[in-house]
Amino acid sequence: MKLFLILILFSSVVFSASVAKVLSESGNPIVVRNGNKFPVKKGSLLYEKDTVLTDRFSKLRVVFIDKTVISIGKNSKFIISKYAFNKTNQEAFFSFHGAMKTVTGKIGKIKPDKFKVKLRTNTIGIRGTKFYIDTSRNTTAACIDGAITITKPKTWQQKLKSKVGRKIYSEANETIREELLKQRGSQTVVKAGQISKIGPSGIPSIPRVYSMAEIKLLAGAIGLSAAEILFDLGFKATGGSSKKKKETLKEQVHKKPKREKIEDRFKIHEL
């Protein structure tokens, strides 16, 4: 009888292929699968519909079969809502809350419109890219390479049909409620080297050049090391002693980014 129950419990996993593998982990991350919780370790396989949870002491890095790599920081919830990578179908839809870094793989190159990350009030789309997200306070999205799009709901009359929409509306004051109901759907493009912050209403701020302090704050929530930050930003130390290399990297970290013209800094498209 016990063996029969175990077979029933894992039947959906046995007859479905894994979509991702855990590259590294620390702390005690867990995966929720078919209503059951399992510890996540290096080498653990993940499946479509899995939910990965981390506490304030946990983080992990996952690689999907299309070579997309996602680093999940502390206090996060990551759901593999829909994922396929085969000859006939290539798509990746995730739901997320917390801090994460994403480096898109083949789906991002073949079908960029089929790679989405659903946040509480917005959806992140990609254009073959590397980006950081932190939703622990006000949602912050920084694009390191390529570009990302931040889509907000078409109308709040539509959004109010959902439980989340009703909760946000009920917690807002009268002024914000009036603004919400006036909103039209739009898509904000955040280019490489830019950052945008999303308020409770789901309206992204105008993208602007990010500072090193902002990137460090995001990377800290994700759990990235200083070396990983420098690598992501394309900093390289060449030649000389170890001390000299550190000094070179330090200079690059504090170097001010080149400012773009205001008209080139952002782009908003009406849906």
Secondary structure, DSSP 4 states (H G I P E B T S, - for coil): -HHHHHHHHHHHHHTS---EEEEEEES--EEEETTEEEE--TT-EE-TT-EEE--TT-EEEEEETT--EEEE-SS-EEEEEEEEESSS-EEEEEEEESEEEEE--HHHHH-GGGEEEE-SS-EEEESS-EEEEE-SSSEEEEEEESEEEEE--S-HHHHTTSHHHHHHHHHS-HHHHHHHHH---EEEEEETTEEEEE-TT-PBPPPEEPPHHHHHHHHHHHT--HHHHHHHTT----SS-HHHHHHHHHHHHHSPPPPPPHHHH-EEEE-
